[in-house]
Amino acid sequence: MREPLCGTYNPSIDAKGRMSFPNKLRDVLGPEFYLCKGPEIDKRYIAVYSVEDFDEYSAKLFQIPGDTGVGIRRMILAGAEKQSPDKQGRIFIPAMLREYAGIDGEVTVIGNYNKAEIWDPAKLKEDTQNIDTEAFKAALAGFVF
């Protein structure tokens, strides 16, 4: 198993839609990786997967049957974009993904184990502040740290 993606970074997106992608995350993801819409329908962020994890993720999406599966694949895969950082470590965020995530200017990039996530900073803050404290405690009750 490879190293998990973790950490929080705050790069900017320039007028051309480029952003410097964090070195520590690039080192784990590899020389190429995929950007796509995040899988949670009520969250608006860009998910970043290694080529291998994106292949596995796509294969799982194709196991979802019927019209629901077709709709989910259209939503997530139609906007997917393979990226290779340039010599300065920058990637291009397509306009469709920037609009979907509501990002412009400052962004927050986080590592989330097997994927990275690119968020509008205010949306990420709201999402993390809305975690139910009791559900959080219950979920971690049996863990030994």
CNS distance restraints for C-alpha pairs under 8 A (distance, minus, plus):
assign (resid   2 and name CA) (resid  28 and name CA) 7.46 0.50 0.50
assign (resid   3 and name CA) (resid  28 and name CA) 6.56 0.50 0.50
assign (resid   4 and name CA) (resid  28 and name CA) 7.67 0.50 0.50
assign (resid   4 and name CA) (resid 111 and name CA) 7.88 0.50 0.50
assign (resid   4 and name CA) (resid 112 and name CA) 7.71 0.50 0.50
assign (resid   4 and name CA) (resid 113 and name CA) 4.65 0.50 0.50
assign (resid   4 and name CA) (resid 114 and name CA) 6.05 0.50 0.50
assign (resid   5 and name CA) (resid  25 and name CA) 6.30 0.50 0.50
assign (resid   5 and name CA) (resid  28 and name CA) 6.94 0.50 0.50
assign (resid   5 and name CA) (resid 111 and name CA) 4.44 0.50 0.50
assign (resid   5 and name CA) (resid 112 and name CA) 5.66 0.50 0.50
assign (resid   5 and name CA) (resid 113 and name CA) 4.58 0.50 0.50
assign (resid   5 and name CA) (resid 114 and name CA) 6.02 0.50 0.50
assign (resid   5 and name CA) (resid 115 and name CA) 6.45 0.50 0.50
assign (resid   5 and name CA) (resid 116 and name CA) 6.59 0.50 0.50
assign (resid   6 and name CA) (resid  25 and name CA) 7.69 0.50 0.50
assign (resid   6 and name CA) (resid 110 and name CA) 6.42 0.50 0.50
assign (resid   6 and name CA) (resid 111 and name CA) 3.70 0.50 0.50
assign (resid   6 and name CA) (resid 112 and name CA) 5.68 0.50 0.50
assign (resid   6 and name CA) (resid 113 and name CA) 6.16 0.50 0.50
assign (resid   6 and name CA) (resid 116 and name CA) 7.81 0.50 0.50
assign (resid   7 and name CA) (resid 110 and name CA) 5.56 0.50 0.50
assign (resid   7 and name CA) (resid 111 and name CA) 5.27 0.50 0.50
assign (resid   8 and name CA) (resid 108 and name CA) 6.88 0.50 0.50
assign (resid   8 and name CA) (resid 109 and name CA) 5.74 0.50 0.50
assign (resid   8 and name CA) (resid 110 and name CA) 4.49 0.50 0.50
assign (resid   8 and name CA) (resid 111 and name CA) 6.70 0.50 0.50
assign (resid   9 and name CA) (resid  22 and name CA) 6.92 0.50 0.50
assign (resid   9 and name CA) (resid 108 and name CA) 5.68 0.50 0.50
assign (resid   9 and name CA) (resid 109 and name CA) 5.05 0.50 0.50
assign (resid   9 and name CA) (resid 110 and name CA) 6.33 0.50 0.50
assign (resid  10 and name CA) (resid 106 and name CA) 6.86 0.50 0.50
assign (resid  10 and name CA) (resid 107 and name CA) 5.68 0.50 0.50
assign (resid  10 and name CA) (resid 108 and name CA) 4.65 0.50 0.50
assign (resid  10 and name CA) (resid 109 and name CA) 6.23 0.50 0.50
assign (resid  11 and name CA) (resid  19 and name CA) 6.66 0.50 0.50
assign (resid  11 and name CA) (resid  20 and name CA) 6.35 0.50 0.50
assign (resid  11 and name CA) (resid  21 and name CA) 7.46 0.50 0.50
assign (resid  11 and name CA) (resid  22 and name CA) 7.99 0.50 0.50
assign (resid  11 and name CA) (resid 106 and name CA) 6.23 0.50 0.50
assign (resid  11 and name CA) (resid 107 and name CA) 5.91 0.50 0.50
assign (resid  11 and name CA) (resid 108 and name CA) 6.77 0.50 0.50
assign (resid  11 and name CA) (resid 109 and name CA) 7.60 0.50 0.50
assign (resid  12 and name CA) (resid  19 and name CA) 5.83 0.50 0.50
assign (resid  12 and name CA) (resid  20 and name CA) 7.37 0.50 0.50
assign (resid  12 and name CA) (resid 105 and name CA) 5.18 0.50 0.50
assign (resid  12 and name CA) (resid 106 and name CA) 4.42 0.50 0.50
assign (resid  12 and name CA) (resid 107 and name CA) 5.87 0.50 0.50
assign (resid  13 and name CA) (resid  17 and name CA) 5.66 0.50 0.50
assign (resid  13 and name CA) (resid  18 and name CA) 5.34 0.50 0.50
assign (resid  13 and name CA) (resid  19 and name CA) 4.58 0.50 0.50
assign (resid  13 and name CA) (resid  20 and name CA) 7.80 0.50 0.50
assign (resid  13 and name CA) (resid 104 and name CA) 6.41 0.50 0.50
assign (resid  13 and name CA) (resid 105 and name CA) 4.81 0.50 0.50
assign (resid  13 and name CA) (resid 106 and name CA) 6.31 0.50 0.50
assign (resid  13 and name CA) (resid 107 and name CA) 7.29 0.50 0.50
assign (resid  14 and name CA) (resid  18 and name CA) 5.41 0.50 0.50
assign (resid  14 and name CA) (resid  19 and name CA) 6.42 0.50 0.50
assign (resid  14 and name CA) (resid 105 and name CA) 6.55 0.50 0.50
assign (resid  16 and name CA) (resid  92 and name CA) 7.96 0.50 0.50
assign (resid  17 and name CA) (resid  92 and name CA) 5.62 0.50 0.50
assign (resid  17 and name CA) (resid  93 and name CA) 5.41 0.50 0.50
assign (resid  17 and name CA) (resid  94 and name CA) 6.77 0.50 0.50
assign (resid  17 and name CA) (resid  95 and name CA) 7.22 0.50 0.50
assign (resid  18 and name CA) (resid  90 and name CA) 6.10 0.50 0.50
assign (resid  18 and name CA) (resid  91 and name CA) 5.45 0.50 0.50
assign (resid  18 and name CA) (resid  92 and name CA) 4.38 0.50 0.50
assign (resid  18 and name CA) (resid  93 and name CA) 6.03 0.50 0.50
assign (resid  19 and name CA) (resid  90 and name CA) 5.13 0.50 0.50
assign (resid  19 and name CA) (resid  91 and name CA) 5.59 0.50 0.50
assign (resid  19 and name CA) (resid  92 and name CA) 6.57 0.50 0.50
assign (resid  19 and name CA) (resid  93 and name CA) 7.48 0.50 0.50
assign (resid  20 and name CA) (resid  88 and name CA) 7.32 0.50 0.50
assign (resid  20 and name CA) (resid  89 and name CA) 5.46 0.50 0.50
assign (resid  20 and name CA) (resid  90 and name CA) 4.09 0.50 0.50
assign (resid  20 and name CA) (resid  91 and name CA) 6.39 0.50 0.50
assign (resid  21 and name CA) (resid  25 and name CA) 7.57 0.50 0.50
assign (resid  21 and name CA) (resid  26 and name CA) 6.97 0.50 0.50
assign (resid  21 and name CA) (resid  85 and name CA) 7.64 0.50 0.50
assign (resid  21 and name CA) (resid  89 and name CA) 5.96 0.50 0.50
assign (resid  21 and name CA) (resid  90 and name CA) 5.69 0.50 0.50
assign (resid  21 and name CA) (resid  91 and name CA) 6.48 0.50 0.50
assign (resid  22 and name CA) (resid  26 and name CA) 6.27 0.50 0.50
assign (resid  22 and name CA) (resid  89 and name CA) 7.74 0.50 0.50
assign (resid  23 and name CA) (resid  27 and name CA) 6.04 0.50 0.50
assign (resid  23 and name CA) (resid  89 and name CA) 7.39 0.50 0.50
assign (resid  24 and name CA) (resid  28 and name CA) 6.73 0.50 0.50
assign (resid  25 and name CA) (resid  29 and name CA) 6.08 0.50 0.50
assign (resid  25 and name CA) (resid 111 and name CA) 7.21 0.50 0.50
assign (resid  25 and name CA) (resid 116 and name CA) 7.49 0.50 0.50
assign (resid  26 and name CA) (resid  30 and name CA) 5.75 0.50 0.50
assign (resid  26 and name CA) (resid  31 and name CA) 7.03 0.50 0.50
assign (resid  27 and name CA) (resid  31 and name CA) 7.80 0.50 0.50
assign (resid  29 and name CA) (resid  33 and name CA) 6.45 0.50 0.50
assign (resid  29 and name CA) (resid  49 and name CA) 7.03 0.50 0.50
assign (resid  29 and name CA) (resid  50 and name CA) 4.80 0.50 0.50
assign (resid  29 and name CA) (resid  51 and name CA) 7.88 0.50 0.50
assign (resid  30 and name CA) (resid  50 and name CA) 6.64 0.50 0.50
assign (resid  31 and name CA) (resid  84 and name CA) 6.02 0.50 0.50
assign (resid  31 and name CA) (resid  85 and name CA) 7.20 0.50 0.50
assign (resid  32 and name CA) (resid  50 and name CA) 6.99 0.50 0.50
assign (resid  32 and name CA) (resid  51 and name CA) 6.68 0.50 0.50
assign (resid  32 and name CA) (resid  82 and name CA) 6.86 0.50 0.50
assign (resid  32 and name CA) (resid  83 and name CA) 5.54 0.50 0.50
assign (resid  32 and name CA) (resid  84 and name CA) 4.64 0.50 0.50
assign (resid  32 and name CA) (resid  85 and name CA) 7.34 0.50 0.50
assign (resid  33 and name CA) (resid  48 and name CA) 6.80 0.50 0.50
assign (resid  33 and name CA) (resid  49 and name CA) 5.69 0.50 0.50
assign (resid  33 and name CA) (resid  50 and name CA) 4.57 0.50 0.50
assign (resid  33 and name CA) (resid  51 and name CA) 5.17 0.50 0.50
assign (resid  33 and name CA) (resid  82 and name CA) 5.65 0.50 0.50
assign (resid  33 and name CA) (resid  83 and name CA) 5.43 0.50 0.50
assign (resid  33 and name CA) (resid  84 and name CA) 6.79 0.50 0.50
assign (resid  34 and name CA) (resid  48 and name CA) 5.51 0.50 0.50
assign (resid  34 and name CA) (resid  49 and name CA) 5.19 0.50 0.50
assign (resid  34 and name CA) (resid  50 and name CA) 6.30 0.50 0.50
assign (resid  34 and name CA) (resid  51 and name CA) 6.42 0.50 0.50
assign (resid  34 and name CA) (resid  54 and name CA) 6.73 0.50 0.50
assign (resid  34 and name CA) (resid  80 and name CA) 6.59 0.50 0.50
assign (resid  34 and name CA) (resid  81 and name CA) 5.50 0.50 0.50
assign (resid  34 and name CA) (resid  82 and name CA) 4.38 0.50 0.50
assign (resid  34 and name CA) (resid  83 and name CA) 5.96 0.50 0.50
assign (resid  35 and name CA) (resid  46 and name CA) 6.38 0.50 0.50
assign (resid  35 and name CA) (resid  47 and name CA) 5.66 0.50 0.50
assign (resid  35 and name CA) (resid  48 and name CA) 4.65 0.50 0.50
assign (resid  35 and name CA) (resid  49 and name CA) 6.66 0.50 0.50
assign (resid  35 and name CA) (resid  80 and name CA) 5.47 0.50 0.50
assign (resid  35 and name CA) (resid  81 and name CA) 5.16 0.50 0.50
assign (resid  35 and name CA) (resid  82 and name CA) 6.37 0.50 0.50
assign (resid  35 and name CA) (resid  83 and name CA) 7.30 0.50 0.50
assign (resid  36 and name CA) (resid  46 and name CA) 5.62 0.50 0.50
assign (resid  36 and name CA) (resid  47 and name CA) 5.32 0.50 0.50
assign (resid  36 and name CA) (resid  48 and name CA) 6.63 0.50 0.50
assign (resid  36 and name CA) (resid  76 and name CA) 6.14 0.50 0.50
assign (resid  36 and name CA) (resid  77 and name CA) 6.78 0.50 0.50
assign (resid  36 and name CA) (resid  79 and name CA) 5.86 0.50 0.50
assign (resid  36 and name CA) (resid  80 and name CA) 4.28 0.50 0.50
assign (resid  36 and name CA) (resid  81 and name CA) 6.48 0.50 0.50
assign (resid  36 and name CA) (resid  97 and name CA) 7.25 0.50 0.50
assign (resid  37 and name CA) (resid  44 and name CA) 7.47 0.50 0.50
assign (resid  37 and name CA) (resid  45 and name CA) 6.36 0.50 0.50
assign (resid  37 and name CA) (resid  46 and name CA) 4.88 0.50 0.50
assign (resid  37 and name CA) (resid  47 and name CA) 5.78 0.50 0.50
assign (resid  37 and name CA) (resid  75 and name CA) 7.57 0.50 0.50
assign (resid  37 and name CA) (resid  76 and name CA) 5.33 0.50 0.50
assign (resid  37 and name CA) (resid  77 and name CA) 7.90 0.50 0.50
assign (resid  37 and name CA) (resid  79 and name CA) 6.94 0.50 0.50
assign (resid  37 and name CA) (resid  80 and name CA) 7.22 0.50 0.50
assign (resid  37 and name CA) (resid  97 and name CA) 6.84 0.50 0.50
assign (resid  37 and name CA) (resid 100 and name CA) 7.56 0.50 0.50
assign (resid  37 and name CA) (resid 101 and name CA) 7.92 0.50 0.50
assign (resid  38 and name CA) (resid  43 and name CA) 7.18 0.50 0.50
assign (resid  38 and name CA) (resid  44 and name CA) 6.64 0.50 0.50
assign (resid  38 and name CA) (resid  45 and name CA) 5.41 0.50 0.50
assign (resid  38 and name CA) (resid  46 and name CA) 5.21 0.50 0.50
assign (resid  38 and name CA) (resid  47 and name CA) 4.78 0.50 0.50
assign (resid  38 and name CA) (resid  76 and name CA) 7.41 0.50 0.50
assign (resid  38 and name CA) (resid 117 and name CA) 7.78 0.50 0.50
assign (resid  39 and name CA) (resid  47 and name CA) 7.79 0.50 0.50
assign (resid  39 and name CA) (resid  76 and name CA) 7.12 0.50 0.50
assign (resid  40 and name CA) (resid  44 and name CA) 7.72 0.50 0.50
assign (resid  44 and name CA) (resid 100 and name CA) 6.40 0.50 0.50
assign (resid  44 and name CA) (resid 101 and name CA) 4.67 0.50 0.50
assign (resid  44 and name CA) (resid 102 and name CA) 7.40 0.50 0.50
assign (resid  44 and name CA) (resid 119 and name CA) 7.52 0.50 0.50
assign (resid  45 and name CA) (resid 100 and name CA) 7.36 0.50 0.50
assign (resid  45 and name CA) (resid 101 and name CA) 4.61 0.50 0.50
assign (resid  45 and name CA) (resid 102 and name CA) 7.99 0.50 0.50
assign (resid  45 and name CA) (resid 117 and name CA) 6.50 0.50 0.50
assign (resid  45 and name CA) (resid 118 and name CA) 5.69 0.50 0.50
assign (resid  45 and name CA) (resid 119 and name CA) 4.99 0.50 0.50
assign (resid  45 and name CA) (resid 120 and name CA) 7.38 0.50 0.50
assign (resid  46 and name CA) (resid  97 and name CA) 6.79 0.50 0.50
assign (resid  46 and name CA) (resid 101 and name CA) 6.35 0.50 0.50
assign (resid  46 and name CA) (resid 117 and name CA) 5.57 0.50 0.50
assign (resid  46 and name CA) (resid 118 and name CA) 4.96 0.50 0.50
assign (resid  46 and name CA) (resid 119 and name CA) 6.71 0.50 0.50
assign (resid  47 and name CA) (resid 115 and name CA) 6.57 0.50 0.50
assign (resid  47 and name CA) (resid 116 and name CA) 5.94 0.50 0.50
assign (resid  47 and name CA) (resid 117 and name CA) 4.70 0.50 0.50
assign (resid  47 and name CA) (resid 118 and name CA) 6.52 0.50 0.50
assign (resid  48 and name CA) (resid 115 and name CA) 5.46 0.50 0.50
assign (resid  48 and name CA) (resid 116 and name CA) 4.87 0.50 0.50
assign (resid  48 and name CA) (resid 117 and name CA) 5.92 0.50 0.50
assign (resid  48 and name CA) (resid 118 and name CA) 7.69 0.50 0.50
assign (resid  49 and name CA) (resid  53 and name CA) 5.76 0.50 0.50
assign (resid  49 and name CA) (resid  54 and name CA) 5.37 0.50 0.50
assign (resid  49 and name CA) (resid 114 and name CA) 7.23 0.50 0.50
assign (resid  49 and name CA) (resid 115 and name CA) 5.06 0.50 0.50
assign (resid  49 and name CA) (resid 116 and name CA) 6.75 0.50 0.50
assign (resid  50 and name CA) (resid  54 and name CA) 5.98 0.50 0.50
assign (resid  50 and name CA) (resid 115 and name CA) 7.48 0.50 0.50
assign (resid  51 and name CA) (resid  55 and name CA) 6.22 0.50 0.50
assign (resid  52 and name CA) (resid  56 and name CA) 6.40 0.50 0.50
assign (resid  53 and name CA) (resid  57 and name CA) 5.97 0.50 0.50
assign (resid  53 and name CA) (resid 114 and name CA) 7.51 0.50 0.50
assign (resid  54 and name CA) (resid  58 and name CA) 5.93 0.50 0.50
assign (resid  55 and name CA) (resid  59 and name CA) 6.18 0.50 0.50
assign (resid  56 and name CA) (resid  60 and name CA) 6.38 0.50 0.50
assign (resid  57 and name CA) (resid  61 and name CA) 6.33 0.50 0.50
assign (resid  58 and name CA) (resid  62 and name CA) 6.42 0.50 0.50
assign (resid  58 and name CA) (resid  77 and name CA) 7.95 0.50 0.50
assign (resid  59 and name CA) (resid  63 and name CA) 6.78 0.50 0.50
assign (resid  60 and name CA) (resid  64 and name CA) 7.22 0.50 0.50
assign (resid  61 and name CA) (resid  69 and name CA) 6.94 0.50 0.50
assign (resid  61 and name CA) (resid  72 and name CA) 7.57 0.50 0.50
assign (resid  61 and name CA) (resid  73 and name CA) 6.41 0.50 0.50
assign (resid  62 and name CA) (resid  69 and name CA) 6.92 0.50 0.50
assign (resid  62 and name CA) (resid  73 and name CA) 7.43 0.50 0.50
assign (resid  63 and name CA) (resid  69 and name CA) 7.61 0.50 0.50
assign (resid  64 and name CA) (resid  68 and name CA) 7.25 0.50 0.50
assign (resid  64 and name CA) (resid  69 and name CA) 4.57 0.50 0.50
assign (resid  64 and name CA) (resid  70 and name CA) 7.95 0.50 0.50
assign (resid  65 and name CA) (resid  69 and name CA) 5.07 0.50 0.50
assign (resid  65 and name CA) (resid  70 and name CA) 7.62 0.50 0.50
assign (resid  66 and name CA) (resid  70 and name CA) 6.47 0.50 0.50
assign (resid  67 and name CA) (resid  71 and name CA) 6.05 0.50 0.50
assign (resid  68 and name CA) (resid  72 and name CA) 6.14 0.50 0.50
assign (resid  69 and name CA) (resid  73 and name CA) 6.09 0.50 0.50
assign (resid  70 and name CA) (resid  74 and name CA) 6.14 0.50 0.50
assign (resid  71 and name CA) (resid  75 and name CA) 6.14 0.50 0.50
assign (resid  72 and name CA) (resid  76 and name CA) 6.15 0.50 0.50
assign (resid  73 and name CA) (resid  77 and name CA) 5.39 0.50 0.50
assign (resid  73 and name CA) (resid  78 and name CA) 7.36 0.50 0.50
assign (resid  74 and name CA) (resid  78 and name CA) 5.27 0.50 0.50
assign (resid  75 and name CA) (resid  79 and name CA) 7.29 0.50 0.50
assign (resid  76 and name CA) (resid  80 and name CA) 6.74 0.50 0.50
assign (resid  79 and name CA) (resid  96 and name CA) 7.12 0.50 0.50
assign (resid  79 and name CA) (resid  97 and name CA) 6.90 0.50 0.50
assign (resid  81 and name CA) (resid  94 and name CA) 7.97 0.50 0.50
assign (resid  83 and name CA) (resid  91 and name CA) 6.47 0.50 0.50
assign (resid  83 and name CA) (resid  92 and name CA) 7.39 0.50 0.50
assign (resid  84 and name CA) (resid  91 and name CA) 6.75 0.50 0.50
assign (resid  85 and name CA) (resid  89 and name CA) 4.87 0.50 0.50
assign (resid  85 and name CA) (resid  90 and name CA) 5.04 0.50 0.50
assign (resid  85 and name CA) (resid  91 and name CA) 4.91 0.50 0.50
assign (resid  86 and name CA) (resid  90 and name CA) 5.38 0.50 0.50
assign (resid  86 and name CA) (resid  91 and name CA) 6.70 0.50 0.50
assign (resid  93 and name CA) (resid  97 and name CA) 6.61 0.50 0.50
assign (resid  93 and name CA) (resid  98 and name CA) 6.43 0.50 0.50
assign (resid  94 and name CA) (resid  98 and name CA) 6.33 0.50 0.50
assign (resid  95 and name CA) (resid  99 and name CA) 6.00 0.50 0.50
assign (resid  96 and name CA) (resid 100 and name CA) 6.12 0.50 0.50
assign (resid  97 and name CA) (resid 101 and name CA) 6.15 0.50 0.50
assign (resid  98 and name CA) (resid 102 and name CA) 5.82 0.50 0.50
assign (resid  98 and name CA) (resid 103 and name CA) 5.19 0.50 0.50
assign (resid  98 and name CA) (resid 104 and name CA) 6.96 0.50 0.50
assign (resid  99 and name CA) (resid 103 and name CA) 6.54 0.50 0.50
assign (resid 101 and name CA) (resid 119 and name CA) 6.64 0.50 0.50
assign (resid 101 and name CA) (resid 120 and name CA) 6.77 0.50 0.50
assign (resid 102 and name CA) (resid 120 and name CA) 6.30 0.50 0.50
assign (resid 103 and name CA) (resid 107 and name CA) 6.54 0.50 0.50
assign (resid 103 and name CA) (resid 119 and name CA) 6.92 0.50 0.50
assign (resid 103 and name CA) (resid 120 and name CA) 5.07 0.50 0.50
assign (resid 104 and name CA) (resid 120 and name CA) 7.76 0.50 0.50
assign (resid 106 and name CA) (resid 120 and name CA) 7.31 0.50 0.50
assign (resid 106 and name CA) (resid 121 and name CA) 7.31 0.50 0.50
assign (resid 107 and name CA) (resid 118 and name CA) 6.70 0.50 0.50
assign (resid 107 and name CA) (resid 119 and name CA) 5.73 0.50 0.50
assign (resid 107 and name CA) (resid 120 and name CA) 5.14 0.50 0.50
assign (resid 107 and name CA) (resid 121 and name CA) 5.60 0.50 0.50
assign (resid 108 and name CA) (resid 118 and name CA) 5.83 0.50 0.50
assign (resid 108 and name CA) (resid 119 and name CA) 5.17 0.50 0.50
assign (resid 108 and name CA) (resid 120 and name CA) 6.23 0.50 0.50
assign (resid 108 and name CA) (resid 121 and name CA) 5.31 0.50 0.50
assign (resid 108 and name CA) (resid 124 and name CA) 7.78 0.50 0.50
assign (resid 109 and name CA) (resid 116 and name CA) 6.86 0.50 0.50
assign (resid 109 and name CA) (resid 117 and name CA) 5.54 0.50 0.50
assign (resid 109 and name CA) (resid 118 and name CA) 4.51 0.50 0.50
assign (resid 109 and name CA) (resid 119 and name CA) 6.25 0.50 0.50
assign (resid 110 and name CA) (resid 116 and name CA) 5.58 0.50 0.50
assign (resid 110 and name CA) (resid 117 and name CA) 5.31 0.50 0.50
assign (resid 110 and name CA) (resid 118 and name CA) 6.70 0.50 0.50
assign (resid 111 and name CA) (resid 115 and name CA) 6.28 0.50 0.50
assign (resid 111 and name CA) (resid 116 and name CA) 4.38 0.50 0.50
assign (resid 111 and name CA) (resid 117 and name CA) 6.43 0.50 0.50
assign (resid 112 and name CA) (resid 116 and name CA) 5.47 0.50 0.50
assign (resid 112 and name CA) (resid 117 and name CA) 7.01 0.50 0.50
assign (resid 119 and name CA) (resid 123 and name CA) 6.83 0.50 0.50
assign (resid 119 and name CA) (resid 124 and name CA) 6.03 0.50 0.50
assign (resid 120 and name CA) (resid 124 and name CA) 6.33 0.50 0.50
assign (resid 121 and name CA) (resid 125 and name CA) 6.21 0.50 0.50
assign (resid 122 and name CA) (resid 126 and name CA) 6.17 0.50 0.50
assign (resid 123 and name CA) (resid 127 and name CA) 6.05 0.50 0.50
assign (resid 124 and name CA) (resid 128 and name CA) 6.15 0.50 0.50
assign (resid 125 and name CA) (resid 129 and name CA) 6.10 0.50 0.50
assign (resid 126 and name CA) (resid 130 and name CA) 6.23 0.50 0.50
assign (resid 127 and name CA) (resid 131 and name CA) 7.19 0.50 0.50
assign (resid 131 and name CA) (resid 135 and name CA) 7.87 0.50 0.50
assign (resid 131 and name CA) (resid 136 and name CA) 7.07 0.50 0.50
assign (resid 132 and name CA) (resid 136 and name CA) 6.07 0.50 0.50
assign (resid 133 and name CA) (resid 137 and name CA) 6.23 0.50 0.50
assign (resid 134 and name CA) (resid 138 and name CA) 6.10 0.50 0.50
assign (resid 135 and name CA) (resid 139 and name CA) 6.03 0.50 0.50
assign (resid 136 and name CA) (resid 140 and name CA) 6.45 0.50 0.50
assign (resid 137 and name CA) (resid 141 and name CA) 5.86 0.50 0.50
